[in-house]
């Protein structure tokens, strides 16, 4: 991803639901890297879609850029579907689906030990509620 300033069109911000009170399974939103969107576009859309701050959006964008994907949001199904719909507006590949509170699949990244060995401990700790559950 290239770091360029850009001003995408108006992006509507969802009314984020309280996932604790909205019932249903815990869902996640995953964003995948591409060679089209700029760094700043991804940061902006993550902030608009999920309500995260700039620091978290930059961390997640770094994960997308360096690891190929990032889980950028956790919540109730409707909340995640809406966040994914907003993120998709810029043409980036995004998926939403059941994720379970604390589920984590680090196999695509070489597993938890590989990520720690490569210096990505902060990422593992950011997403892994219980590292013992991680692959």
C-alpha positions, 0 to 999 in steps of 0.5 A: 500500500502506498502512503498517499493522502486522498479524499474519498467521497462521503462515507456514511458512518454506521450506528455501532451497536452494543455487541454485548446487548444485541445478541447472536454470535460474535462476528469478525470483519477481515480486510485483505491486502491489495495493490490498489488502495492507499494506506491513507484510504484504508486508515480512513475507511477503517475509522469510518466503518468501525469507529476505531481511532487513528492509532488502531486503524494504522495498526490494522492497516500495517497488519493488512499491508505486511501480513496480507490481512487483518481482523479489523472489527469484532461485534454482533452480526448486523454491526459487522455486516454494516462495517464490511459493507462500508469498507467494501465501498473503496473496493478492498476485499473484506469478509465478515462472519462468525469468529467467536469471542477470542477465536484466533487462527494464526496458521496463515501467518505461520502460527503463534510461535512464528509470529512471536519469533518474527517480532510480531508479539504486539499483534498476537497480544492485540487479537488473542484473548487466550493465546492457548486457543490460537493455532 
